[in-house]
Amino acid sequence: MSELDRYCYDGKGDFDLDKIDTDGNLDKDGREEFKEKIEQKTEANNDKLSALQDKLYADGKEGLVIILQAMDAAGKDSTIRRVMSGVNPQGVDVVSFKQPGTEELAHDFLWRVEKNIPARGKIGLFNR
C-alpha cells in the first residue's frame, strides 16, 4: 500500500471511517514527496472530472447533486475550491444552506432543497 492509498476508499465493501487513516501524520522527510503525489493525483482527477462534466452536459438527461456537510471552519469552502477547480464553473451551482429564513420556514422542510436541485446537465453543490 502506497502512502497515498492510506487516504483513499476504493469503493469495495462497507465504508468504515474508523478504518481510514485521517490523522495526516507523515514524517518530515516524506511530506514534500507526498504533497507532490497528492497534487499530481488531484490534477489527474480534475481532468477526469472535467471530461465527465462535459458528458453530463452533453447528455442532458440527469443532474448531479454533491452534498458537503461539516461544522463551520471544517474546510468545506477550501474543498469546493480545490476539488471543483477542474470543472467549468458555468455548469456548477453552489448553494449554501444556513439557518432557515422566514420564507423557508413557511414551507416544508425539503422546499429549499427542492428549489435548488440542479437542471439537467448541471452540477449542484450543497454546502451545509
N, C-alpha and C positions, 0 to 999 in steps of 0.2 A: 504494500500500500504506500503510495507516494504521500508526501506531506500535504499536498493539495487535496487528496482523496479523504483526508480526515474530516474535511468540512463539507463533503458532498453526500447527498442522498441519491442513491441510484434508482429509486422508484420501485424496487423489488421488495415485496413483503410490507408489513405494517411499519409505519414511521413511529419511532420512539425517540423523543428528544433527549431522553437520558442516555441514549447510546451514541449521540452525536457530540463530537468534541466542540464545545463552544467557548472554551477559555482563551483561545488565541495565544497561548504561551509558546513562544519559539525562542530558541537560544539566539543570542545576538548575532552569531556568525551566519545563521541561516535566514535572517529576516529579509535582507535585500533580495536574495535569490528567490525567496518565497513570494515576496511582493511583486517581483518581475513576472513570475509564473502566473500569479493571480491576474495581473494586468493583461497578459497575453491571452489568458482564458476568457477574460471579460471582453476583450476586443473581438475574439472569435465568436463568442456568444452574441455580441451586438450585431455582428454581420449576419448571423443566423436569424436573429430577431427581426432585423430589417427585411430580410427575404420573406420571412413568414408574414410580416405585416403587409407586404406587397401582395401576397397571395390572399390574405384575408380581405383586403380591399377589392382586389380583382374579382374574387368570388362573389362578394356582396350578399352572401346568404346568412352569415352569422356575425355577431359582435362578440367582443371578449371583455369580460369584467375581471379585473385584478383587484383584490382587496388586501390592503395593508392595515393591520391593526396593531397598535402598540401604545405604550404610555407616552406622554409628552416627553420630548427630548430623547427619544429612543433611536433617532436616526432615520425616521420614515422619509423625510424630505430628501436627505442625502441619498438614501436608497433609490428613491424615484429618479433623482438626477443622474445617478450613476448607471442604474440598470436600464433606464429608458433612453439613454444617450444615443443608442443605435437606431432609434425609430424616428419616423417623420412626425414632428410634433403636431402637424395638421390632422393627423389621424388619431390623436390621443386627447381625451378629455379627463383632466384630473379634477376630482370633486372632493373637497374636504368636508367631513361631517363633524361639526361641532355640536354644542348643546342645541337642542331643537328650539327654533324661534316660535313666535306666535302663530304664524301661518302653518308651520309644520305640526304644531300641537293640535291644531284644529282638524287635522286629518288622521287617518290610521297610521300605525307605526311604520309601515313599509312605503307610505306615499312618497317620501323624499328619496327613497332608493329607486322606486319605480320611475319617477320623473327624470332620473339621471342615468337610466340604462342606455348604453351607447347604441347609436344607429348601426345598422348592418354595415360591416366593413370597417368599423372603428373599434378602438380600444377605450374602455372606460376604466380609470384607475381611481378606486375609492380609498381615500386616505382618512383613516379613523384613529 
